[in-house]
Amino acid sequence: RKRKGQFQLLKDYFGPDHQLHELDYVSCKAFRDFLNTLPPNWHKPNRWNNKSVKDIAQMAERKGLKVMSHDTQDGYLYPLKLLVNEMRKERKTDLPELTDLKPVQSKNASITARDPFTISQLKTIFNAPLYTGRKSVVRHYNTPGPNIIKGSRFWIPLLALWTGMRLNEIC
């Protein structure tokens, strides 16, 4: 599904009538530069009232919105690189490999990309009814009560705290 959306962006940017053999390095770089104008979550339904991707980029630029992260832009560049590499294998293009085509957005150092929770935030999380006792076994997670249910909702944050793993890695 994610890859389908990435290919759809290529189609929306270049247009449905654009032929693959018409790609050149300048247009690939222009696509890369365009990615640096799109805001995060630009594709979410109802956020932009079904505007075209180019209109969304212009509106975001006018509003001074933050742009997609380096990794997200790189994800959108991947299908273009994949297409060019396949065309090179089939000898249908003389474009060079696009391995040097990197996102414009600089990559955050991983240490600053996500700040760790503060002590105050951790106290809030682990003093929630999920850990101190909640009203119901199946509902009312935030309503205090006598029940401590040690299911996945209980263990996953604890594992994340003690191992440093991300939630999706634990799941």
Residue frames as a rotation matrix with the C-alpha (Angstrom) as fourth column:
ARG 1
0.577 0.817 0.000 0.00
0.817 -0.577 0.000 0.00
0.000 0.000 -1.000 0.00
LYS 2
0.460 -0.487 -0.743 2.81
0.137 -0.787 0.601 2.39
-0.877 -0.378 -0.295 0.91
ARG 3
-0.623 -0.743 0.244 4.74
0.313 0.050 0.949 1.62
-0.717 0.667 0.202 -2.28
LYS 4
-0.117 0.678 0.726 1.55
0.992 0.052 0.111 2.08
0.037 0.733 -0.679 -4.31
GLY 5
0.805 0.413 -0.426 1.20
0.484 -0.872 0.068 5.59
-0.344 -0.261 -0.902 -2.89
GLN 6
0.004 -0.892 -0.452 4.82
0.020 -0.452 0.892 6.35
-1.000 -0.013 0.016 -3.73
PHE 7
-0.711 -0.211 0.671 4.31
0.625 0.250 0.740 5.28
-0.324 0.945 -0.046 -7.35
GLN 8
0.326 0.908 0.262 1.07
0.946 -0.313 -0.089 7.27
0.001 0.277 -0.961 -7.45
LEU 9
0.537 -0.210 -0.817 3.00
0.173 -0.921 0.350 10.41
-0.826 -0.329 -0.458 -6.47
LEU 10
-0.624 -0.775 0.100 5.34
0.203 -0.037 0.979 9.84
-0.755 0.631 0.180 -9.42
LYS 11
-0.427 0.553 0.716 2.33
0.902 0.207 0.378 9.57
0.061 0.807 -0.587 -11.72
ASP 12
0.626 0.711 -0.320 0.70
0.746 -0.666 -0.021 12.68
-0.228 -0.225 -0.947 -10.21
TYR 13
0.188 -0.645 -0.741 3.90
0.075 -0.743 0.665 14.71
-0.979 -0.180 -0.092 -10.49
PHE 14
-0.789 -0.614 0.021 4.90
0.032 -0.008 0.999 13.74
-0.614 0.789 0.026 -14.03
GLY 15
-0.150 0.823 -0.547 1.34
-0.904 -0.338 -0.261 13.37
-0.400 0.456 0.795 -15.31
PRO 16
0.319 0.378 0.869 -0.47
-0.178 0.924 -0.337 10.30
-0.931 -0.047 0.362 -16.63
ASP 17
0.994 0.107 0.021 0.68
0.006 0.145 -0.989 10.88
-0.109 0.984 0.143 -20.22
HIS 18
0.353 -0.934 -0.058 4.39
-0.921 -0.358 0.157 11.15
-0.167 -0.002 -0.986 -19.40
GLN 19
0.861 -0.112 -0.495 6.35
-0.125 0.899 -0.420 8.31
0.492 0.424 0.760 -20.97
LEU 20
0.828 -0.560 -0.025 9.14
0.231 0.301 0.925 6.62
-0.511 -0.772 0.379 -19.02
HIS 21
0.177 -0.817 0.548 11.60
0.981 0.193 -0.029 7.00
-0.082 0.543 0.836 -21.88
GLU 22
0.476 0.058 0.877 11.08
0.339 -0.933 -0.122 10.79
0.811 0.355 -0.464 -21.62
LEU 23
0.941 -0.161 -0.297 12.73
0.260 -0.215 0.941 10.87
-0.216 -0.963 -0.160 -18.18
ASP 24
0.308 -0.914 0.263 16.01
0.264 -0.184 -0.947 12.71
0.914 0.361 0.185 -17.99
TYR 25
-0.359 -0.555 -0.750 18.33
0.853 0.132 -0.506 13.58
0.379 -0.821 0.426 -15.14
VAL 26
-0.915 0.039 0.401 17.03
-0.110 -0.982 -0.155 17.16
0.388 -0.186 0.903 -14.95
SER 27
0.012 0.996 0.083 13.43
-0.540 -0.064 0.839 16.00
0.842 -0.055 0.537 -14.50
CYS 28
0.276 0.002 -0.961 14.54
0.595 0.785 0.172 13.47
0.755 -0.619 0.215 -11.86
LYS 29
-0.745 -0.590 -0.312 16.30
0.626 -0.454 -0.634 16.24
0.233 -0.667 0.707 -9.93
ALA 30
-0.661 0.585 0.471 13.23
-0.455 -0.811 0.368 18.45
0.597 0.029 0.802 -10.31
PHE 31
0.369 0.781 -0.503 11.12
-0.025 0.549 0.835 15.68
0.929 -0.296 0.222 -8.74
ARG 32
-0.128 -0.525 -0.842 13.64
0.877 0.336 -0.343 15.41
0.463 -0.782 0.417 -5.91
ASP 33
-0.954 -0.237 0.185 13.44
0.156 -0.915 -0.371 19.18
0.257 -0.325 0.910 -5.34
PHE 34
-0.238 0.955 0.179 9.64
-0.445 -0.271 0.853 19.04
0.863 0.123 0.490 -5.48
LEU 35
0.199 0.281 -0.939 9.60
0.572 0.744 0.344 16.48
0.795 -0.606 -0.012 -2.65
ASN 36
-0.633 -0.550 -0.545 11.26
0.764 -0.327 -0.557 19.11
0.128 -0.768 0.627 -0.48
THR 37
-0.834 0.424 0.355 8.16
-0.382 -0.906 0.184 21.31
0.399 0.018 0.917 -0.82
LEU 38
0.033 0.897 -0.440 5.57
-0.053 0.442 0.896 18.75
0.998 -0.006 0.062 0.35
PRO 39
-0.132 -0.023 0.991 4.47
-0.948 -0.288 -0.133 18.88
0.288 -0.957 0.016 3.99
PRO 40
-0.982 -0.139 0.124 4.28
-0.176 0.909 -0.377 15.78
-0.060 -0.393 -0.918 6.18
ASN 41
-0.521 0.816 0.250 1.01
0.476 0.521 -0.708 13.85
-0.708 -0.250 -0.660 5.79
TRP 42
-0.708 0.216 -0.673 0.21
-0.563 -0.748 0.352 15.69
-0.427 0.628 0.651 2.56
HIS 43
-0.806 0.322 -0.497 -1.67
-0.245 0.582 0.775 12.61
0.539 0.746 -0.390 1.32
LYS 44
-0.857 0.505 -0.098 -4.14
0.330 0.394 -0.858 12.35
-0.395 -0.768 -0.505 4.23
PRO 45
-0.384 0.791 0.476 -7.76
0.789 0.014 0.614 12.39
0.479 0.612 -0.630 3.04
ASN 46
0.586 0.809 0.047 -9.76
0.722 -0.547 0.423 15.60
0.367 -0.214 -0.905 3.55
ARG 47
0.088 -0.597 -0.797 -6.70
0.762 -0.475 0.440 17.56
-0.642 -0.646 0.413 4.65
TRP 48
-0.760 -0.486 -0.432 -6.28
0.083 -0.731 0.677 19.46
-0.644 0.479 0.596 1.39
ASN 49
0.153 0.952 -0.267 -9.79
-0.303 -0.212 -0.929 19.16
-0.941 0.223 0.256 -0.08
ASN 50
0.490 0.055 0.870 -8.69
0.573 0.732 -0.369 16.93
-0.657 0.679 0.328 -2.96
LYS 51
0.681 -0.366 -0.635 -6.18
-0.584 -0.794 -0.169 19.42
-0.442 0.486 -0.754 -4.36
SER 52
0.826 -0.498 -0.265 -3.53
0.062 0.548 -0.834 18.27
0.561 0.672 0.483 -6.81
VAL 53
0.532 -0.692 -0.489 -0.14
0.837 0.342 0.427 17.40
-0.128 -0.636 0.761 -5.38
LYS 54
-0.435 -0.708 0.556 1.40
0.776 -0.608 -0.167 20.48
0.457 0.358 0.814 -7.01
ASP 55
0.187 0.592 0.784 -1.32
-0.065 -0.789 0.611 22.71
0.980 -0.165 -0.109 -5.52
ILE 56
0.903 0.111 -0.416 -0.67
0.371 0.287 0.883 21.17
0.218 -0.951 0.218 -2.10
ALA 57
0.018 -0.986 -0.165 3.04
1.000 0.018 -0.002 21.95
0.005 -0.165 0.986 -2.41
GLN 58
-0.441 -0.149 0.885 2.32
0.387 -0.921 0.037 25.57
0.810 0.359 0.464 -3.37
MET 59
0.572 0.730 0.374 -0.18
-0.095 -0.394 0.914 26.04
0.815 -0.558 -0.156 -0.53
ALA 60
0.752 -0.349 -0.560 2.25
0.659 0.427 0.619 24.52
0.023 -0.834 0.551 1.98
GLU 61
-0.316 -0.920 0.233 5.04
0.912 -0.363 -0.193 26.78
0.262 0.151 0.953 0.77
ARG 62
-0.156 0.353 0.923 2.80
0.072 -0.927 0.367 29.87
0.985 0.124 0.119 1.04
LYS 63
0.823 0.551 0.137 1.83
-0.127 -0.057 0.990 28.88
0.554 -0.832 0.023 4.59
GLY 64
0.007 -0.929 0.371 5.45
-0.838 -0.208 -0.505 28.17
0.546 -0.307 -0.780 5.51
LEU 65
0.864 0.390 0.318 4.71
-0.501 0.724 0.473 24.62
-0.046 -0.569 0.821 6.61
LYS 66
-0.055 -0.861 0.506 7.43
-0.658 0.412 0.630 22.19
-0.751 -0.298 -0.589 7.61
VAL 67
0.164 0.059 -0.985 8.49
-0.923 0.361 -0.132 19.79
0.347 0.931 0.113 4.84
MET 68
0.947 0.206 -0.246 8.68
-0.153 0.964 0.220 15.99
0.283 -0.171 0.944 4.89
SER 69
0.566 -0.761 0.316 11.66
-0.393 0.088 0.915 14.45
-0.724 -0.643 -0.249 6.66
HIS 70
-0.260 -0.808 -0.529 14.77
-0.935 0.074 0.347 13.21
-0.241 0.585 -0.775 4.87
ASP 71
-0.841 -0.102 0.532 13.75
-0.103 0.994 0.028 9.56
-0.532 -0.031 -0.846 5.26
THR 72
0.162 0.967 0.197 10.23
0.263 0.150 -0.953 10.17
-0.951 0.206 -0.230 3.94
GLN 73
0.507 -0.053 -0.860 11.57
-0.726 -0.564 -0.393 12.04
-0.464 0.824 -0.324 0.92
ASP 74
-0.597 -0.794 -0.112 14.04
-0.758 0.514 0.401 9.21
-0.261 0.324 -0.909 0.35
GLY 75
-0.492 0.517 0.701 11.13
0.200 0.850 -0.487 6.76
-0.848 -0.099 -0.521 0.43
TYR 76
0.622 0.754 -0.214 9.40
0.010 -0.281 -0.960 8.72
-0.783 0.594 -0.182 -2.33
LEU 77
0.168 -0.653 -0.738 12.62
-0.944 -0.323 0.071 8.81
-0.285 0.685 -0.671 -4.38
TYR 78
-0.442 -0.427 0.789 13.00
-0.355 0.891 0.283 5.03
-0.824 -0.155 -0.545 -4.18
PRO 79
0.384 0.629 0.676 10.38
0.378 0.560 -0.737 4.15
-0.842 0.539 -0.022 -6.86
LEU 80
0.874 -0.135 -0.467 11.97
-0.447 -0.603 -0.660 6.60
-0.193 0.786 -0.588 -9.30
LYS 81
-0.143 -0.989 0.044 15.38
-0.934 0.149 0.325 5.03
-0.327 0.006 -0.945 -8.73
LEU 82
-0.248 0.144 0.958 13.82
-0.035 0.987 -0.157 1.58
-0.968 -0.072 -0.240 -9.11
LEU 83
0.781 0.607 0.150 12.19
0.163 0.034 -0.986 2.49
-0.604 0.794 -0.072 -12.42
VAL 84
0.618 -0.618 -0.486 15.38
-0.785 -0.524 -0.331 4.02
-0.050 0.586 -0.809 -13.81
ASN 85
-0.367 -0.796 0.481 17.43
-0.736 0.565 0.374 0.98
-0.569 -0.216 -0.793 -12.78
GLU 86
0.077 0.478 0.875 14.93
0.252 0.840 -0.481 -1.38
-0.965 0.258 -0.056 -14.45
MET 87
0.943 0.258 -0.209 14.98
-0.104 -0.371 -0.923 0.75
-0.316 0.892 -0.323 -17.60
ARG 88
0.185 -0.954 -0.235 18.79
-0.961 -0.226 0.161 0.62
-0.206 0.196 -0.959 -17.58
LYS 89
-0.365 -0.280 0.888 18.70
-0.269 0.945 0.188 -3.19
-0.891 -0.170 -0.420 -17.34
GLU 90
0.385 0.631 0.674 16.36
0.537 0.441 -0.719 -3.30
-0.750 0.639 -0.169 -20.33
ARG 91
-0.648 -0.747 0.150 18.58
0.610 -0.390 0.690 -0.78
-0.457 0.538 0.708 -22.14
LYS 92
0.187 0.816 0.547 15.64
0.949 -0.294 0.116 1.61
0.255 0.497 -0.829 -22.58
THR 93
0.995 0.074 0.059 17.43
0.058 -0.969 0.240 4.64
0.075 -0.235 -0.969 -21.17
ASP 94
0.159 -0.986 0.046 20.86
0.550 0.050 -0.834 6.14
0.820 0.157 0.550 -21.09
LEU 95
0.671 0.142 0.727 20.19
-0.467 -0.681 0.564 7.80
0.575 -0.718 -0.391 -17.73
PRO 96
-0.530 -0.841 -0.110 22.91
-0.365 0.343 -0.865 7.19
0.765 -0.419 -0.489 -15.15
GLU 97
-0.174 0.424 -0.889 22.04
0.798 0.590 0.125 5.30
0.577 -0.688 -0.441 -11.99
LEU 98
0.284 0.392 0.875 20.32
-0.114 -0.893 0.436 7.63
0.952 -0.224 -0.209 -9.57
THR 99
0.310 -0.205 -0.929 22.23
0.839 0.518 0.166 6.42
0.447 -0.831 0.332 -6.52
ASP 100
-0.743 -0.652 -0.148 23.65
0.653 -0.660 -0.372 9.92
0.145 -0.373 0.916 -6.02
LEU 101
-0.360 0.705 0.611 20.16
-0.108 -0.682 0.723 11.48
0.927 0.195 0.322 -6.06
LYS 102
-0.659 0.046 -0.751 19.58
0.728 0.289 -0.621 12.19
0.188 -0.956 -0.224 -2.38
PRO 103
0.465 0.883 -0.069 16.81
0.861 -0.432 0.269 14.19
0.208 -0.185 -0.961 -0.70
VAL 104
0.028 -0.381 0.924 17.37
0.134 -0.915 -0.381 17.93
0.991 0.134 0.026 -0.33
GLN 105
0.764 0.343 0.546 16.25
-0.478 -0.266 0.837 17.81
0.432 -0.901 -0.039 3.30
SER 106
-0.341 -0.940 0.014 19.20
-0.669 0.232 -0.706 17.10
0.661 -0.250 -0.708 5.56
LYS 107
0.214 0.364 -0.907 19.07
0.272 0.869 0.413 13.99
0.938 -0.335 0.087 7.69
ASN 108
0.608 0.047 0.792 18.65
-0.695 -0.450 0.561 14.53
0.383 -0.892 -0.241 11.43
ALA 109
-0.631 -0.771 -0.084 21.23
-0.557 0.525 -0.644 12.93
0.541 -0.359 -0.761 13.61
SER 110
-0.102 0.660 -0.745 19.51
0.223 0.745 0.629 9.90
0.969 -0.103 -0.223 15.11
ILE 111
-0.627 -0.177 -0.759 20.27
0.764 0.052 -0.643 11.13
0.153 -0.983 0.102 18.61
THR 112
-0.871 0.312 -0.379 18.24
-0.135 -0.894 -0.427 14.32
-0.473 -0.321 0.821 18.02
ALA 113
-0.780 0.601 -0.173 15.57
-0.129 0.116 0.985 12.84
0.612 0.791 -0.013 15.77
ARG 114
0.391 0.893 -0.222 13.50
0.116 0.192 0.975 11.67
0.913 -0.407 -0.029 18.74
ASP 115
-0.387 -0.484 0.785 14.08
-0.704 -0.396 -0.590 13.04
0.596 -0.781 -0.187 22.19
PRO 116
-0.693 0.143 -0.706 13.70
0.429 0.869 -0.245 10.54
0.579 -0.473 -0.664 25.03
PHE 117
0.458 0.889 0.024 10.81
0.408 -0.234 0.883 10.88
0.790 -0.394 -0.469 27.46
THR 118
-0.318 -0.475 0.821 11.40
-0.549 -0.614 -0.567 13.14
0.773 -0.631 -0.065 30.43
ILE 119
-0.962 -0.041 -0.270 11.08
0.196 0.585 -0.787 11.79
0.191 -0.810 -0.555 33.99
SER 120
-0.623 0.777 -0.091 7.83
-0.489 -0.478 -0.730 13.72
-0.611 -0.410 0.677 34.34
GLN 121
-0.060 0.589 -0.806 6.41
-0.969 0.161 0.190 12.12
0.241 0.792 0.561 31.18
LEU 122
-0.575 -0.217 -0.789 7.44
-0.143 0.976 -0.164 8.64
0.805 0.019 -0.592 32.36
LYS 123
-0.964 0.266 -0.002 5.74
0.029 0.098 -0.995 9.24
-0.265 -0.959 -0.102 35.73
THR 124
-0.288 0.899 -0.330 2.56
-0.857 -0.395 -0.331 10.27
-0.428 0.187 0.884 33.92
ILE 125
-0.135 0.194 -0.972 2.63
-0.753 0.617 0.228 7.17
0.643 0.763 0.063 31.71
PHE 126
-0.532 -0.210 -0.821 3.34
0.127 0.938 -0.322 4.65
0.837 -0.275 -0.472 34.46
ASN 127
-0.937 0.344 -0.053 0.98
-0.001 -0.153 -0.988 6.23
-0.348 -0.926 0.144 37.01
ALA 128
-0.484 0.790 -0.377 -1.94
-0.794 -0.215 0.569 5.77
0.368 0.575 0.731 34.61
PRO 129
0.256 0.694 0.672 -4.78
-0.881 0.454 -0.133 3.41
-0.397 -0.558 0.728 35.63
LEU 130
0.649 -0.094 -0.755 -3.36
-0.461 0.740 -0.489 0.81
0.605 0.666 0.438 33.26
TYR 131
-0.262 -0.871 -0.416 -0.53
0.020 0.426 -0.904 0.33
0.965 -0.245 -0.095 35.79
THR 132
-0.867 -0.072 0.494 -2.19
-0.459 -0.270 -0.846 1.38
0.195 -0.960 0.201 39.06
GLY 133
-0.705 0.685 0.186 -5.54
0.504 0.667 -0.549 -0.35
-0.500 -0.293 -0.815 38.48
ARG 134
-0.891 0.428 -0.154 -8.45
-0.416 -0.631 0.655 0.33
0.184 0.647 0.740 36.18
LYS 135
-0.271 0.903 0.334 -12.23
-0.852 -0.064 -0.519 -0.02
-0.447 -0.426 0.786 36.35
SER 136
0.735 0.674 0.072 -12.83
-0.518 0.627 -0.582 -2.60
-0.438 0.391 0.810 33.63
VAL 137
0.057 -0.682 0.729 -11.04
0.222 0.721 0.657 -5.52
-0.973 0.124 0.193 32.02
VAL 138
-0.113 -0.040 0.993 -12.10
0.955 0.273 0.120 -4.61
-0.276 0.961 0.008 28.46
ARG 139
0.320 0.250 0.914 -12.96
0.572 -0.820 0.024 -0.90
0.755 0.515 -0.405 28.57
HIS 140
0.955 0.153 0.253 -12.31
-0.063 -0.731 0.679 2.21
0.289 -0.664 -0.689 30.61
TYR 141
0.310 -0.927 -0.212 -8.53
0.748 0.375 -0.547 2.08
0.587 0.012 0.810 30.37
ASN 142
-0.534 -0.570 0.624 -8.26
0.164 -0.794 -0.585 5.54
0.829 -0.210 0.518 31.93
THR 143
0.387 0.716 0.581 -10.81
-0.554 -0.322 0.767 5.07
0.737 -0.619 0.272 34.71
PRO 144
-0.622 -0.701 0.349 -9.18
-0.689 0.279 -0.669 4.10
0.372 -0.656 -0.657 38.03
GLY 145
0.614 0.789 0.014 -10.32
-0.701 0.538 0.468 0.88
0.362 -0.297 0.883 39.65
PRO 146
0.477 -0.374 0.795 -9.14
-0.636 0.477 0.606 -2.37
-0.606 -0.795 -0.010 41.20
ASN 147
0.871 -0.017 0.492 -8.15
0.256 0.868 -0.425 -4.34
-0.420 0.496 0.760 38.06
ILE 148
0.056 -0.878 -0.475 -4.59
-0.765 -0.343 0.545 -4.66
-0.641 0.333 -0.691 36.81
ILE 149
0.893 0.280 0.351 -4.66
0.031 0.741 -0.670 -6.55
-0.448 0.610 0.654 33.53
LYS 150
0.014 -0.989 -0.147 -1.23
-0.393 -0.141 0.909 -7.61
-0.920 0.046 -0.390 32.34
GLY 151
0.683 0.238 0.690 -1.87
0.533 0.483 -0.694 -7.91
-0.499 0.843 0.204 28.61
SER 152
0.043 -0.708 0.705 0.00
0.980 -0.109 -0.169 -6.37
0.197 0.698 0.688 25.71
ARG 153
0.549 0.204 0.811 -1.04
0.185 -0.975 0.119 -2.82
0.815 0.085 -0.573 26.62
PHE 154
0.974 -0.200 0.107 0.63
-0.140 -0.157 0.978 -3.38
-0.179 -0.967 -0.181 29.97
TRP 155
0.516 -0.813 0.269 3.85
0.510 0.544 0.667 -5.05
-0.688 -0.207 0.695 28.81
ILE 156
0.460 -0.360 0.811 4.76
0.838 -0.125 -0.531 -3.24
0.293 0.924 0.244 25.58
PRO 157
0.739 -0.230 0.633 5.53
-0.222 -0.971 -0.094 0.16
0.636 -0.071 -0.768 27.19
LEU 158
0.788 -0.473 0.395 7.52
-0.369 0.150 0.917 -1.59
-0.493 -0.868 -0.057 29.94
LEU 159
0.483 -0.616 0.622 9.55
0.735 0.672 0.094 -3.54
-0.476 0.412 0.777 27.38
ALA 160
0.579 -0.240 0.779 10.16
0.516 -0.632 -0.578 -0.31
0.632 0.737 -0.242 25.44
LEU 161
0.857 -0.228 0.462 11.32
-0.466 -0.725 0.507 1.43
0.219 -0.650 -0.728 28.62
TRP 162
0.623 -0.600 0.502 13.75
-0.302 0.408 0.862 -1.29
-0.722 -0.688 0.074 29.65
THR 163
0.282 -0.533 0.798 15.08
0.730 0.659 0.181 -2.39
-0.622 0.532 0.575 26.25
GLY 164
-0.358 -0.366 -0.859 15.03
-0.192 -0.871 0.452 0.88
-0.914 0.327 0.241 24.30
MET 165
-0.771 0.133 0.623 13.19
0.602 0.469 0.646 -0.86
-0.206 0.873 -0.442 21.47
ARG 166
-0.801 0.581 -0.143 10.55
-0.594 -0.741 0.313 0.95
0.076 0.336 0.939 19.44
LEU 167
-0.165 0.837 0.521 6.95
-0.660 0.299 -0.689 -0.09
-0.733 -0.458 0.503 19.87
ASN 168
0.654 0.452 -0.606 6.63
-0.756 0.392 -0.524 -1.64
0.001 0.801 0.598 16.40
GLU 169
-0.299 -0.820 -0.487 9.81
-0.667 0.545 -0.508 -3.66
0.682 0.173 -0.710 17.00
ILE 170
-0.783 0.073 0.618 8.31
-0.523 0.459 -0.718 -5.09
-0.336 -0.885 -0.321 20.19
CYS 171
0.249 0.966 0.071 5.00
-0.705 0.230 -0.671 -5.87
-0.665 0.117 0.738 18.49
